[in-house]
Amino acid sequence: MGQSEQTARKLEESIEEKDVIYKLNQKKEIKILGLPIFWFMTFLTLTIVTVYTGNLPAGMIGSLLVMVVFGEALGWIGDRLPIVKSYLGGGAIVAIFGSAYMVYSGILPETVATSVSDFMTTGGFLDFYIAALITGSILGMNSKVLMKIGVRYFVPIFGAVIGAMLIAVIVAFFIGFSLQEAVLVITLPILGGGMGAGAIPMAQVYSEFLGNPPSYYISILVPALALGNVFAIVFASLLNSLGKKVPSLTGNGQLIPGFKMEEQKSKFDISKMGIGLLAALLFFACGHLLGAIIPLHPYALMIILVAIAKIANVIPANVVEGASQWYQFVAKTWTLALLFGIGVAFTDLNAVLAALSVQYILLVAGVVCGAVLGAALFGKIVGFYPIESAISAGLCMANMGGTGDVAVLSASKRMQLMPFAQIASRLGGALILLLAGLLMPFFL
């Protein structure tokens, strides 16, 4: 009997040892997008062949193939570059600026770049992605969080504006920039909510007051916007690192203490994900429907609609769960693809490089830093975690709107803050346009 027990014990130890070895081998195996490296490289090779032989399918299929495969490859590289992965945003920033460089240098054929740009813009892929994140993240949130945050969220947004303008004026004084350049040309465009909702209407405001055509002012505003977006991504990564070193400053993606996102424990269900997709599309469409009546950005209206539906508890449980599952799938599968598309369609390296004087860089960095400090301080006053407040209300005011929000939250590893990021970008951007009109007469 004793000998049989000893034999059984040895057999169990042998099985456990083999299991440990198997798990170690599994960890050592390199995977990209869940695929073994050999198969991913096969996909990458075939994609490259279709791109450079001119046989890439037109439209969504070819564009999404390039974005997913190239985006994952660049993201994998960025997450393993020593300095880049620790301080510069890792895979997120390499996916964006790697693809932007491919366009700038001509490595990516013009037809492919055009196809990807069209898919991102007129094809609506950016809207499709953000709609999933907004719907899933809000419906998956504790409704008490939404009621507790309420209008208090505008406090760190105002803090970001005050901090950015204050630091901009101080830096401008020391480097020889005029107050007009510091506020109108640098600070307001950076905080304006991107190109479509910020720089373009701001250029029209400037044109009405100053007389030159809007295109003249757009060419002046774009470098500040582009460079500010770069610093926002870098600062997002630095804030993530700071949170790891000083845990008391961060909620690890939660904006206020004491509340956590409602985690869905159920297994992924394809039918529920389909319901979640439908919910995201419907809320987005309703945001546009209201946008025809109410003078607010459709994203902002969509956020309000989803938040009201969540607080009122009128959405069936299977829809809530489906929206959460669809959000998780989209965020996990297509984030690097989207970042690649952002680099191709929205990141102009010519504009960034044209602005690279030491004084200009210092001023832009000062604006972004001021937005971070202001949002963190004012957020702390109203009970928010400083790092989450700085990222969502500060950096998401200082980036390029929806595209910048994705990049910043990806670099900071806090995608669940997307609803608050969109509030900062859209409603905060509207505040900046109002502020531009109010301040303009003082600089004439």
N, C-alpha and C positions, 0 to 999 in steps of 0.2 A: 504493500500500500504506500509506504514512504517513498519507495523508488519510483512508483508511477506518478506520485505528486511532484517529485523532483523532475521527472521527465516532462511533465505537463508545464511546469514553471519554466524550464529551459526553452520549450517550444513557444510559450508566450513571449519570453524575452527575445527570442529570435524574430518572431513576428513583429514585435514592437520596434526592434532595431531596423528591420527592413522597411517598416512604415516610416520611421524617422528619415532614413536614407532617401526614400521615395519623395518625401515632402521637401527635403533639402534640394534634391534634383529638380523638383517642380519649381522651387523658388529661383534656382539658378537659370532656368530656361528663360530666355529673353522672349518677351511677347510685345507686340505692338497692336493696339486695338483688339486685344484678346487673341491675336493670331500668333502662332510660332513664327520666329523671325524668318524662316525659310519661305513660308507661305506669304508673309507680308511682302518680302522682297520680290517674290514672284508677281504679286499684284502690282507693286511699284514699277517693276520692269515693264510689264504689259501696258501699264498706264503711260509710261514714258514713251513707249513705242507708238501708241496711238496718238499721243500729242505731237510728236516730232515727225510723224509720217503724214500728218494732216488728216488722219482718219478718226479723230475724236468725234463722237456723236454730238450733234448740235443740241442746244437747249438744256433742260434740266439734267438729263442723264449724264452728258459729258461734263457739265460744270460741277455737279455734285461728286462725280467720280474723282475729278482732279482735286477738288477742295478736301475731300475726305482723305485720300491717299497722301497727297503732298502735305496737307495740314498735319496729319498724324506723324509723318516722317520728320517734319521740322519741329513739331512739338516734342517728339522723343529725343531729338538731338538737344534741344534747348533745356530739357529737364536733366541733362547729364553734363552740361558745360559748367565747370566749377564756379566761376564768378557769376555767370548769367543765372544759374538756377538758384543761387542764394540771395542775390541782390538786385537783379534786373528783370525779374518776372518769369524766368525760366522758359518753358515751352510756349507760353502765351505770347511773350514779346518776340520770340524767334519766329513763330508762325506768322505774326503780323508783319514784322520788318523783313523777314526772309522772303515772303511773297512780294512785299513792296519792292524789294531789291530785284527780284526776278523780273518784275515789270520795268523798273527803272533801267536795268542793264540790258534788257531785251532777251534775257534767258527764256522767259515765258513768251511764246509766240503771241503776237498781237491779237490774232483771232480768238485764242483761248482766253486771254485777258479780257477781251470785250465780252465774250460769252459769260464768263464768271461775273463780271461787273453787271451785266444785264440781269443775270439770275439773282444777284444780291439786291438790286434796286427795283427795276420794273417787274422782275419775277417774284419779288416779295419774300425772299428767303429770310432776310433779317427780321421782317415783321412776323413771319411764321414762327421763328425761333423765340422771339421775345414774347409773343402771345402765349406760347406754351409755358414759359418760365413765370410770367405774371400770374396766369390762371392757376397753375399747379402750386406755386409757392404760397399764394394767398389762401387758396382753399385748404391747403395742408397746414395752415398756421392756426395756432390757438386763437380763437375769436376774442379772448380777453386781451391778447396782445394788441390787436387792432384798436379796441376801445381804449386801452390804457395809453397807447401812443398818441392817437388823435391829432389835434392841431399842434401838440408839442413838437412834432417833427419839424415844423417850420422854424423853430428856435435855432437848431444847429445850422439850418440853411442860411438864415440871416447872419449867424456867426461866421459862416464860410465867406459870405460876401464882405462883411466888415473886416475880417482878418486878411482877406486877399487884397482889398483896397489899401488897407493900412500898411502892410508889408511892401506893396508895390510903390507907394509914395515914398517910403523910407529908402528903399533900394534905389529908386529913381533919383533921389536927392544926392546920393553918394556916387552914382555912376554918370550923372550928367544928362539924364533923360528929362524931358519936360513933363509937367504934371498932366498935360493933355495927352501926350503919347502913353504915359504910364496907365492912365485910367481908360481912355477911349480906345486906343489902338491895341493895348495888351490885355488889361484886366477884364474888361467887359466881354470881348470876344471869347476869351478862355472860359468865362463863367456862363456863356450864353446858350448852352444846350446843343452845340453841334452846328453843322452847316445849314441844314434845311430849316430848323426851328430857331437858329441863333444868328449865325454870321450873315445869311442872306437877308432876312428881314432887318437886321441891324444895319447892313449896308444901305438899305432903302431909307432907314431913319436918318443916317448920316447924309445921304444924298439930298433929302428934303431940306436939311438944315444948312449944308455946306455947298451944295450946288453941283458937284461932280457926279457923273453917272455911277450907279451902284456897282458896276463891274470894277471901277477904280478902287473902291473901298474893299471889295471882296479880295482883291489881290493883296491888299495891305493886311487884312484881318486873317487870312488863311494861315500864314506862317505862325502867328501866335497860337492859333487854334491847334495846328498840327504839333507844334513843339510842346504846348501845354498838355496835349494828350500823351506824348512820350513820357513826360515827367509824372503824369498821373499814374501811368502803368508802373513805372519804376517805384514811385512812392508806395503804391499798393503792395508791392512785394516786400518793401522795407517794413511797412506796418505789420504785415503778416509775420515777419521775422521778430519784430518787437513784441508782438503778442505772445510768441513762444517763450521769449526771455522774461517778460513781465506779465504773467497770466492775469494779474488783477486788473489790467487795462482792457481786457477783451472778454467777450462772451462767446468767442469762437463761432461767430456767425449769428448770434442772437443779439438783438439791439438793446434789450433791457434785461436786468437781472430778474430771476425768479420765474421766467417763462421760457419754454422750449417749444420748438416746432413739433407738431403732432406726427410722430413717425408711424408710417404704415407698416404693420408687421406681416401682412398677407403676401402671398407669392404673386409674382407678376402674372397678370391675366391679359391676354391679347384683346379679348372683347372689352374689358374695362379700359384698356389703353385707347381703344377706338372711341369709346365714349369720352375719354379725356381729351382726345384730339378734337372731337366735335365741339366739346365745351369751350376749348380755347378759341376755335374758329368763330363760334357764335358770339362769345364775349367781345372778341376783336371787332366783329362786324357791328355789334351794338354800339361799341365805342365810336365807330365811324358814323353810325346813324345819328347818334346824339351830337357828334361834331358838326353836323350840318345845321344844328340849331343853336348849340352852346359854343361860344368862342374859346374853346380849350382844345389842346392837342388830344387826338383820339386815344393815345396811350394813357393820358391822365384820366380821361373819362372811363376807360376800360378798368383802370385800377379802382376807381370809385365804385363802379358797378359790381365788380367782383367782391370788394370789401363789404359793400352793403349786403350782398347775397350771403356772404359768409356770416356776418354778424346776425342777420335775421334768421339764419339757419333754415333757409328755404331750399337749399340744394340737397338732393338725395345722397345718401351715404355712398352709393356705388359710383355716382358722378364725381364726388369729392375724391374718392380713392382712385378712380380712373385718371382724373386730372393730375393727381400727385404722381402716379406711375408714369404717365406720358411725359410730364416735366422731367422726371429722373432719367427717362430714356433719352430724351432730346439733349439734356445737359451732358450726359455721359458719352453719347455717340457723336454729336455734331458740334461740340464746342470748338475744337481745333479746326474743323472744317470751316466754321463761321469765321474764326480768327484769320484763317488764310484768305477768305473772301474779303474781309475788312482790309487786309493789307493790299489786295489787288484793287478794290473798288474805291476805297476811302482814304488811303494813306499816300499822299503825294510827297515822295522823297525830295523832289526838286524844291518844293516849298520849304521843307524842313532844312535842307542844306543851305538854301539861300539865306536863311535867318541865323546861321551859325556864327554870330559875332559874340565875343565874350560878354559884352554888356547886355545884349539881347537875351542871351541864355540865362544870365543871372537874374534879370528882371522876371522872365517867365517862371524860373524856378522859385523866385520869391512869391509870386502870385499863387502858385500851387501850394507852396509851403504855408502861406497865410491862410488859404482855404482849409487846409488840414488842421492847423492849430485852432482857428476860429470855430470850426465845426466840432472839434474834440472838446474844447473848453465849454462852449455853449451847450453841447450835448450832455456833458457831465453835470452841468447845472440843473438840467431837467431830468436827470436820472438815467441817461443812456450810457452804455459802455463807450469810453472815448475812442477806441480804435474802430469799432463798428460805425460810430457817428462820423468819424473822420473819413472813413472809406465811402460810406453811402451818401452823406450830406456834403462832404468836402470834395473828395476826388471825383465823385459823379456829377458835381457841378463844374469841375475843371477839365472834363474830358470832352470827347466828341459825341455827346448824346448817346443814343442807343448802342452804336458800335463801341464807343468808349466804355459804356457801362459793362458790356460783356467782357471787354479786355481787362478792365480794372478788377472786376469781381473774380474773373478767372485767375488773374495774377495774385490776388489776395486770398484765393480759395474760399470765397464766401458768396457763392452763387445764390444762396437763399435770400440775400439782401436785394434781389432784383426789383421787387415792388417799390422799395424805398429809394433805390437808385433811380428808378424811373420818375418818381415824384420829384427828386432833386433835379433831374435833367429837364423834365417837361414843365412842371409848375415853377421850379426855380429859374428855368430859362425864360419863362414868360415874365417873371419878376425882373430879370436883367434887362429885357427889352423895354419894360416900363421905366426902369431906372435910367437907361440910355437916353430915352426921350426927355426925362426930367433934368438930367445933368447937362445935356447938350447946350442949352442956352448959357450956362455958366462958363463955357469954354469958347464962346464966340467972341 
